[in-house]
Amino acid sequence: MSFSSLNGSSHKIKGSFDCSSASSTGSSMSFRSGGQKSRINKSLNKRRQGDMIKIERTGFLHYAIYIGKDKVVDFVADNGGEVSERDLYETVGKSECAIDNYLDNEHKHYSEKEIVRRALLEIPEDHVYDLGRYNCEHFATWCRYGIKYCHQPCEVAATLGTIVQGSSLSS
């Protein structure tokens, strides 16, 4: 699988674990109601441009950067590993969500404008989606703090995915 970065460069996605369930597409896109919008607005009522939005998916957390006007930018594997601007409500869907700038007490973050700029234009060309090394959380922390960090057990999941893929190939 490959993807094109914002500058048009093509990149191959490394093997490991398929994180396609991080998708903001699929069933959540068609589920948009006044109740859903109200619930999301209540959870994110103090959102500001540049905030990291945590979205609780089954078994893991998905991260996106809020860029304003009910839009987010995120990095997902199922889109070929591309960074995309998306509607906040469609991205969250039925999931729970929260503002989660969890490294603010440990690291200085960029200005709101710079975080949005980095999210839209500055994904490093040499990075591809890799669950253990560069996923949605790594992308979001890179945009906000300039570091790639994932506090979820990403490396364990990637290792297990590699073992599962390897065992199914040898069967």
C-alpha positions in Angstrom: 0.0 0.0 0.0 1.2 3.5 -0.7 0.1 7.1 -0.2 1.0 10.6 -1.5 2.0 13.2 1.0 0.7 16.8 0.7 3.5 17.7 -1.6 2.7 14.8 -4.0 5.5 12.5 -3.0 4.6 8.8 -3.0 5.4 6.6 0.0 5.0 2.9 0.8 3.4 1.9 4.0 5.5 -0.5 6.1 3.9 -3.8 7.2 3.0 -4.4 10.8 -0.5 -4.1 12.1 -3.4 -2.9 10.1 -5.0 -0.1 11.9 -7.9 0.4 9.4 -10.5 0.6 12.2 -9.1 4.1 13.0 -11.1 5.3 10.0 -13.2 8.3 10.3 -15.1 7.0 7.2 -17.6 4.2 7.1 -20.6 3.9 9.4 -19.8 7.0 11.5 -19.9 9.3 8.5 -23.6 8.7 7.9 -24.5 9.1 11.6 -24.9 12.8 12.1 -27.8 14.0 14.2 -28.6 17.0 16.3 -28.1 14.8 19.4 -24.7 13.7 18.2 -23.6 17.2 17.4 -24.8 18.4 20.8 -23.0 15.6 22.6 -19.7 16.3 20.8 -20.0 20.1 21.4 -20.6 19.5 25.1 -17.5 17.2 25.2 -15.4 19.7 23.3 -17.0 23.0 24.4 -13.6 24.7 25.1 -11.9 23.5 22.0 -9.4 25.8 20.4 -7.4 25.6 17.2 -4.4 23.4 17.7 -6.0 21.2 20.4 -5.4 17.4 20.2 -8.8 15.7 20.1 -8.9 12.2 21.6 -11.5 9.9 20.0 -12.2 6.6 21.8 -12.4 3.8 19.3 -12.9 0.2 20.3 -9.6 -1.0 21.7 -7.6 2.2 21.1 -7.6 5.9 21.0 -7.5 7.9 17.8 -6.0 11.4 17.7 -6.7 14.4 15.5 -5.8 18.1 15.5 -8.6 20.6 15.7 -8.0 23.3 13.1 -11.2 25.4 13.6 -14.6 25.8 12.0 -15.6 22.2 13.1 -12.7 20.7 11.1 -9.9 18.3 12.2 -6.8 17.0 10.5 -5.8 13.4 11.2 -3.5 10.6 9.9 -5.1 7.3 9.2 -3.9 4.0 7.7 -7.1 3.1 5.8 -6.8 6.1 3.6 -3.4 4.8 2.4 -1.7 6.6 5.2 -2.7 10.1 4.2 -3.3 13.2 6.2 -6.7 14.7 5.6 -8.9 17.5 6.7 -12.2 16.2 7.9 -15.5 17.2 9.5 -15.3 17.0 13.3 -18.7 15.5 13.7 -18.2 12.8 11.0 -14.7 12.0 12.4 -16.0 11.5 16.0 -19.2 9.8 14.9 -20.7 7.7 17.7 -17.4 7.7 19.7 -16.7 9.5 22.9 -14.2 12.4 22.5 -12.3 14.9 24.6 -9.6 17.6 24.3 -6.4 15.8 25.3 -3.3 18.0 25.2 -1.7 15.6 27.7 1.9 16.7 27.2 1.2 20.5 27.9 2.7 20.2 31.4 5.8 18.5 30.2 6.5 20.2 26.8 6.1 23.6 25.3 3.6 23.6 22.5 3.6 25.7 19.3 1.1 28.6 18.8 -2.4 27.7 17.6 -1.6 29.0 14.2 1.7 27.1 13.9 0.0 23.8 15.0 -2.6 24.2 12.4 0.0 25.1 9.8 2.1 22.0 10.7 -1.0 19.8 10.6 -2.1 21.0 7.1 1.3 21.4 5.4 4.2 20.1 7.3 4.0 16.4 7.7 7.6 15.2 7.2 8.0 13.6 3.8 10.0 10.6 5.1 7.3 9.3 7.4 4.8 6.7 6.5 2.0 5.2 8.6 3.4 2.5 10.9 1.4 1.6 14.0 4.4 1.3 16.3 6.5 4.1 14.9 4.3 6.8 13.3 0.6 6.7 13.8 -2.2 9.3 14.4 -0.9 10.0 17.9 2.7 10.4 16.8 1.4 12.8 14.1 -0.8 14.8 16.5 2.1 15.2 19.1 4.5 16.2 16.3 2.1 18.9 15.1 1.5 20.3 18.7 4.9 19.8 20.4 7.4 18.9 17.7 8.0 15.4 19.1 6.6 12.1 17.9 5.1 10.4 21.0 2.6 7.7 21.6 1.5 6.8 25.1 -0.7 3.9 24.0 0.8 0.4 23.8 1.5 1.0 20.0 4.8 -0.9 19.9 3.2 -4.0 21.5 0.3 -3.9 19.1 2.6 -3.5 16.1 4.7 -6.5 17.4 1.7 -8.6 17.9 0.4 -7.6 14.4 3.8 -8.7 12.9 3.7 -12.0 14.8 0.1 -12.7 13.7 0.9 -11.8 10.1 4.0 -13.9 10.2 2.2 -16.9 11.6 -0.6 -16.7 9.1 1.9 -16.6 6.3 3.7 -19.7 7.5 0.5 -21.7 8.0 
